């Protein structure tokens, strides 16, 4: 069986709708590619934001990624706060 090398996409946005925009930017990152995301065996999502980021925004970002991923790929995710990102959200996706 051939090993798949991971692909990585990053998106960062601020202001209203930042979670959805950051997730969309990460999904459309040229290093990741939508086709690669649809055929992925597994996907990892890391969301980094300031303390002003809430659970509803996290659900929006993860929902966007879930919609872009193929039906059989498990999605592992994590979230962390970073004080420098107040008012911003960063979404990083790794697909294998």
C-alpha positions in Angstrom: 0.0 0.0 0.0 1.3 3.4 -1.0 1.7 6.0 1.8 -0.1 9.3 1.4 1.9 12.4 2.1 0.0 15.0 4.1 -1.3 18.2 2.6 -1.7 21.4 4.6 -4.0 24.4 4.3 -4.2 27.5 6.4 -6.7 30.3 6.6 -6.9 33.4 8.9 -9.6 36.0 9.1 -10.9 38.8 11.4 -14.1 40.6 12.0 -17.7 39.3 11.5 -17.9 35.8 10.0 -14.2 35.2 10.8 -14.7 31.5 11.5 -16.4 30.7 8.2 -14.0 32.8 6.2 -10.9 31.3 7.8 -12.2 27.8 7.3 -13.1 28.5 3.6 -9.6 30.0 3.1 -8.0 26.9 4.5 -10.2 24.6 2.4 -9.3 26.6 -0.8 -5.6 26.8 0.0 -3.7 25.8 -3.1 -1.4 23.5 -1.1 -4.3 21.5 0.1 -6.8 21.5 -2.8 -10.5 20.5 -2.6 -10.0 17.3 -4.5 -7.3 16.1 -2.0 -9.7 17.0 0.9 -12.5 15.0 -0.7 -10.3 11.9 -1.1 -8.6 12.1 2.3 -8.2 9.1 4.5 -8.0 11.3 7.7 -8.3 15.0 8.4 -6.9 17.0 11.3 -8.3 20.5 12.1 -6.6 23.0 14.5 -8.5 26.2 15.3 -6.5 29.0 17.0 -8.2 32.2 18.2 -8.3 34.9 20.9 -10.5 34.6 24.0 -13.3 36.4 22.2 -14.0 33.3 20.1 -17.1 31.2 21.2 -18.3 27.7 20.7 -20.9 28.7 18.0 -18.0 30.1 15.9 -16.0 26.9 16.4 -19.1 24.8 15.2 -19.3 27.0 12.1 -15.6 26.5 11.2 -15.8 22.7 11.8 -19.1 22.5 9.9 -17.4 24.0 6.8 -14.6 21.5 7.0 -17.0 18.6 7.5 -19.0 19.7 4.4 -15.8 19.7 2.3 -14.4 16.4 3.5 -15.4 13.0 2.0 -17.9 10.9 3.9 -15.5 8.2 5.1 -12.7 10.4 6.5 -12.6 10.8 10.3 -12.0 14.4 11.4 -9.9 15.1 14.5 -9.9 18.6 15.8 -8.6 20.8 18.5 -8.9 24.4 19.6 -6.5 26.7 21.5 -6.5 30.3 22.6 -3.7 32.7 21.7 -3.7 36.2 23.1 -2.2 37.7 20.0 -5.2 36.6 17.9 -7.9 38.7 19.6 -10.5 39.4 17.0 -9.0 36.8 14.6 -9.4 33.2 13.9 -6.9 30.8 12.3 -7.9 27.4 10.8 -5.3 24.8 9.9 -6.2 21.7 8.0 -4.0 18.7 7.5 -5.3 15.9 5.1 -3.7 12.6 4.6 
